Structure formats: C-alpha cells, structure tokens
Amino acid sequence: MRRHGLFWHIFPTYLVITALTVVAVSWYGSIALRSFFYEHAEGDLRARALLLEERLRGELDGRGRESLQVLAVELGRATDTRITIILPDGLVVADTDEDPAVMENHADRPEIVEAIRGSAGSAIRYSHTLGMNRMYVAVPINSDGKVRGAVRISLPTTAIDDEFLRIRQRIAIAALVMVVIAAGVSFAVARRITRPLVEMRRGALRYAQGRFGHRLPVPASLELASLSETLNHMAEELDRQISTIRQQRAEQDAVFYSMKEGVIAVDTDERLLTINRAAGELFEVDPVSATGRSIQEAIRNTDIHAFTSRTLLSSDPVEEEFELLADTRRLLHARGAALRDKKGHRLGGVIVLNDITRVHQLEKVRSDFVANVSHELRTPVTLIQGFVETLLDGAIDDADESRRFLHIVHRHSGRLNAIIEDLLYLSRIEQDAGDSRIAFDRALVAGVVETAIDVCLPRAREKDMHIDLTATGDSLTRVNAQLLEHAVVNLLDNAVKYSERGSSIGVDVKEQETDVLIRVRDHGVGIAPEHLPRLFERFYRVDKARSRELGGTGLGLAIAKHIVQAHGGNIDVESAPGKGSVFTIVLPRI
Ligand code: ADP
C-alpha cells in the first residue's frame, strides 16, 4: 500500500471540510435569500392587490367594464406592474398589457383558482406572452360576502433574479476567498502539526544509524514534547551505554590482542569467532580477515584442525603439544576447552596456544648440561680411581710405575679442579650478573687487553708464537677489568691452543662511536660452519679428544660469552677450517 505523509492526511481533510462547509453555508444562504426576496416581493404585490381590490369592489358590474380596462392600464403603468382583472368564471375583463378580448380564459391559473376560492394566491411561472419569468399574486374581489372576481398583479422576476444573481456572485467570491484562506490556514496548521513529527522522524533515523550527538527539538505541544524528551533521553542513555560497551570492548580487545599466548575461539561449526594477534602470527594469518571463516579455510595446519575437532568433541579440557613447521621449527603447547554462555549452553571451543620452543630448548640445555657435567667429571674421577686401585693392588711397590701413575692421577685431578673452578666461575658470573652485583669502573679497554696478552705470552712463547696488538682511541669505557681480562685471556688461550707452532695472533682494539671492538685473530685450524652456532654453549667442543689433550674444559667460550653479556655487549665468531678464526667482542660505550 502506498503511504502518504501525515501532512497529506491532515491538509486535504481540513480543506475538504472547510470547503464543504463554506459551499453548504453559501448554498443555503443564497437559497434562503432568494426565498426572502420572493416573499418580500410577494408581500408587496399582495398589499398592492388588496389596495386595488378595495377600489374595484363596486366596478365589476357590466357598466363599469370599459373603465376597468382604463384603470388597469393607468394604474399598471403608474406602478410599473401588470394588473389583470378576472371574473369568477375565468374571463379576463381588464389587463394592463393585453387586450382582454383576445386573452384566454384564466380559470385554470393556480393563483386565480386560489383567489376565486376566497384567499390570496400566488405563482411564479414563465410567461410565453412576455417571454420571461413572472410573479403573480391574485386576491379575491369580495362584495356582499361573495367573490365577484379576482384582481391579479404581476411583476417580472428579472429584477429579483438579477439582484439575486449579483448577490450570489458576491457570495461565491466570498466563499472562494474563504476557501483560499482556509486552505492557507489548513496548510499552516498541518505544517505545524507535522513539522515536529518530521524532525523527530529524522532524529530517530539518526539514532537508528548510531549518531547520538544530535538532540531533537522539543515542540510546544504537550504530547509531542514528551515524546521528543523521551527520545532524547533514550538517545543519551543509549549513547552512554554504547560508549561504555565500546570502551570495555576496546579494553578487552587490547588485552586479548597483546596477549603473548595465541588464542583462538571457534563456534560449533568450527568457524573462527575470534583469533588474536599472537595466534595470527603463529599461523601467518591476518586476524581480521580470518574471523568468520572456517578454521580449515583460514589456517593451513592439520594439527590445529584435529585439535579443534578434539576440543569440540570433548566435554573436558584437552591438551596437546605439536610442532609447527614454518621458517623455524616451533613447538606449541595447546590447551582447549569448551566455550559456554552464561546458561551453560555450548557455543564452541577456545584454544590457548603457548610457544614452548624456548622453554623446551632451555630444558634441553639444562639436561644436556647436567649430562655433560656428569660425563666431564666422571672421566677424570674414573681414571683417578682406576690408577689409585692399581697402585693399591701392588703397583705402589714399583717406584717408577707408582711415580708414573701418580703423575697421571695428578694431571686428572688438576683437570677435575679446572672443570670445577670454571663451573663455579661461570655460575658466579651468572648469579652476579642476575643480581646486578658486578662492579664496573671506567678503564681503558686497550690496557685490559694488554694485561691479558701479558698473561698468555709465556704460553705463546712456548709455541714460538707472538701476539700483536693494534689499539685505537684512548677513552675510558665502563668495564669490570678483571672479568674482561678473563674473557680475553680465554680467547687468546684458545688462539694459542688451536694454532700451529710459530703462527701469529693479532689483537685489535678499536673504539667506535657507540662501542669498542676487541678482535682476536689467529691463523689456526679454524672451525667448520656447522659448529659455529653452538660454539658458545657449555662443554661444546669441536674435537673432544684434542680439547682434553690440550687441557681444555669446554667452558672457556661460555665464560667469555657470559662476561661480555654482563657488560651489555656481545661476542661473535667468524671462522673457516684451515684458515683461522676471528673472535669479536663488542662492548657498548656507556
Ligand atoms: P676448550 O676448553 O675446549 O677450549 P672452549 O669453550 O674455549 O673450550 O672452546 C670450545 C671449542 O671451540 C673448542 O673445543 C674448540 O674446538 C673450539 N675453538 C675455540 N677457539 C678456537 C680457535 N681459536 N680455533 C679453533 N677452534 C676453536
């Protein structure tokens, strides 16, 4: 159904009612006016007729007939009316305008019928003789208590009709003016009623679109004012509640998105309800575009698909660990649970993912370390035990043999001691660095390196090696000289150990804008690339037998790394088998 605005309901209705009223009143008024005119004219004619009747009473006998005609003509001309005198049988005896002899019998004329009966009669009809409407009034002429005839006076109605027409035209113009005014007033009233409603409708539409900043004007009428105030109040309330909800939502989103753990929520059809940034990064998907899609479509990982199905099927929380094969291998720990609404209805499932790669690595490093320590300690202990037992079993009696065995025992106990000392040293650095207990002073790095060279020089000389120092800059750097010296000694010690007799070692100290470089270069055996990433791990050795033979503990580089890290710096290695190695320490200049 086609709907029209309220305006088009009010305005035409008002207009039609007003127009009908005006037309009806004008119509009735003009009719009443016309009958008033006629009655007035009729009364006038009757009065004249009665006056005439008095004069004519004695004139109706035969002798006065000619004078009657003269009288009728005279009086008729004088009063501008037509006078007709008729006998009771309808015979016309005198007439102002016509010759009575040629006039037909008037006995059937209604006004005459009335007059002959004894009372005044009147009629309006069209006169064929004169070609116009006329009003006729006839009164009886009484004499001696008998009706002797009738006198009739007539007037053309043209004057009345013309007058009436003029008045009717004026009434029509007035009515038209009234209708136009009424239309204007109706228009204004309809507008007055509908405009606030139109504004309210616009305002309500704005509210429906979520724009609550605008307030509706309050109209003058009580009902509309209260409606408008209610709408405004509703908008304020909605605005407040929506802002609160938005803020809460933003806070929740912020928490959710900045969580380190990956979170995925799915509905019962395995469609993603939400996925946070961490989960998006794990599976390389965009959280925004993935939301709403099925998990099979959005995430390319069969393990998570299977785990999601398991979560949705199980009524208890489920857990699983699986590997993620991306650029790097990652180990994920997934925990899944049912997602329920307040009433406990199942909406889907929520999965929390933890990247446990690092934890796993640390755990592995720890267990490797324990295994390595046990192994490293057991070897010399077993050897010592073996030689001591041999001595006790009788070898002690052989002086040369026992001396040889005791030398071996001495060497291995020394090694045991070296391992324990290095381990203790390492754990002390770790603890001190963790508790920020390491004391730093301002010192010249080149000076520290020089002392380290002095410490290693005797061992280098034993192998006919020389150490060349090149140093630039003379500013002081925040260091713990003792620890730094230890780290450089470890690097120089390795350079001496893993180089051929007679080769040279270069040490550079280079001050740069933000850091100081210490570089130890040798021309020794070098290291194959596959060992480089693990070289700084505790007990990691490229060639175990050789390292042991050379008295290494496998902890030298680990210690050096911890010392450098305690200084806020880092250590790196470049090496190639047969070409030598370059170890570089970078210390920040704070
Ligand atoms: P180690 O006590 O066995 O020397 P480190 O921690 O000092 O233990 O070194 C670990 C391993 O790195 C060594 O066993 C050795 O194989 C290798 N390495 C260290 N420095 C050098 C070097 N300058 N040249 C060649 N190999 C080296």
Residues whose N, C-alpha, C, O or C-beta is under 5 A from the ligand:
A	BS01	ADP	N494 A495 Y498 G524 G526 I527 L535 Y540 R541 V542 D543 S547 G552 T553 G554 L555 G556 L557 A558 S581
